[in-house]
Structures are given as C-alpha cells and as structure tokens.
Amino acid sequence: MNMPLRCRMAGNYAQNLRSERMAARFTQIGLARAAAVGRLRIVRIESGQSVPSLDEAVRLATALDVPLERLVTGRWRPSRSLR
C-alpha cells in the first residue's frame, strides 16, 4: 500500500473514530476500557499517527456499537460495490 493512501485511510479513520466516540459520549479512557485497547493507542489512532489492527478496529466498532464500515468509510452501510 502506498503511503499517501495509508495516510488518507488513517486520517479518515481517525476522524470517524473521534466523531463516533464523542457521539457515544465516551472519553478516550472509557473507550479504551470498553474496547480493551490502550488509551495511548486510542490517542495515536485518533491523531492519525497509527492505524488500528483489524482486531482493534473490530473491538472499537463493537464498543461504539457501530458497524466497522462506519469507522473505515464514514458510511453506515457498505457501498453497492461491496454487496
């Protein structure tokens, strides 16, 4: 994967994660506990410095009660190309 795409993905995921975390009224600490992810890991993901592993992404989506698609793309449902 080339770096510009990876950076864009990290940035989009970071924005979506932060938005959903705040909508769910979680603090970073609260989300970290609910998803069994370290708080500093949440900080790095939300700042776009790091990309979560698939396992972490699934745990974060589950803790926020949103589909993984929402965090990755910002959409609530898969696009038609994925159906």
C-alpha positions in Angstrom: 0.0 0.0 0.0 1.5 3.4 -0.9 2.0 6.0 1.8 -0.5 8.6 0.6 -3.3 6.1 0.6 -2.3 4.8 4.0 -2.2 8.4 5.3 -5.6 9.2 3.9 -7.0 6.0 5.4 -5.5 6.8 8.8 -6.9 10.3 8.6 -10.4 9.2 7.7 -10.5 6.5 10.3 -9.1 8.9 12.9 -11.9 11.5 12.2 -14.6 8.9 12.1 -13.4 7.2 15.3 -13.3 10.5 17.2 -16.7 11.6 15.9 -18.3 8.3 16.9 -16.6 8.3 20.3 -17.8 11.8 21.1 -21.3 11.0 19.8 -21.4 7.9 22.1 -20.1 10.2 25.0 -17.1 8.1 25.6 -13.8 9.6 26.9 -10.7 8.2 25.4 -10.2 6.3 28.7 -13.7 5.0 28.6 -13.4 3.7 25.0 -10.0 2.2 25.8 -11.5 0.2 28.6 -14.6 -0.8 26.7 -12.6 -2.0 23.7 -9.7 -3.4 25.7 -7.3 -1.1 23.8 -4.7 1.0 25.5 -5.5 4.7 26.0 -2.3 5.8 24.2 -3.2 3.6 21.3 -6.6 5.5 21.1 -4.7 8.8 21.2 -2.4 7.7 18.4 -5.2 6.4 16.2 -7.3 9.5 16.7 -4.4 11.7 15.8 -3.7 9.7 12.6 -0.3 8.6 13.8 -1.3 5.0 13.8 -3.7 2.7 12.0 -5.5 0.1 14.1 -5.1 -3.6 13.5 -8.2 -5.4 12.2 -8.8 -6.9 15.7 -8.6 -3.4 17.3 -10.8 -1.9 14.7 -13.5 -4.6 15.3 -13.3 -4.1 19.1 -13.6 -0.3 18.7 -16.6 -0.6 16.4 -18.2 -3.1 18.8 -17.6 -0.9 21.8 -19.1 2.1 20.0 -22.0 -0.1 18.7 -21.4 1.0 15.1 -20.6 -1.1 12.0 -16.9 -1.3 11.1 -17.9 0.2 7.8 -18.8 3.4 9.6 -15.4 3.9 11.1 -13.5 2.9 7.9 -15.5 4.8 5.3 -17.9 7.1 7.3 -20.9 5.3 5.8 -23.4 3.3 7.7 -23.8 0.7 5.1 -21.5 -0.9 2.5 -21.4 0.7 -0.9 -23.2 -1.2 -3.7 -19.8 -2.4 -5.0 -19.4 -4.5 -1.7 -22.9 -6.0 -1.7 
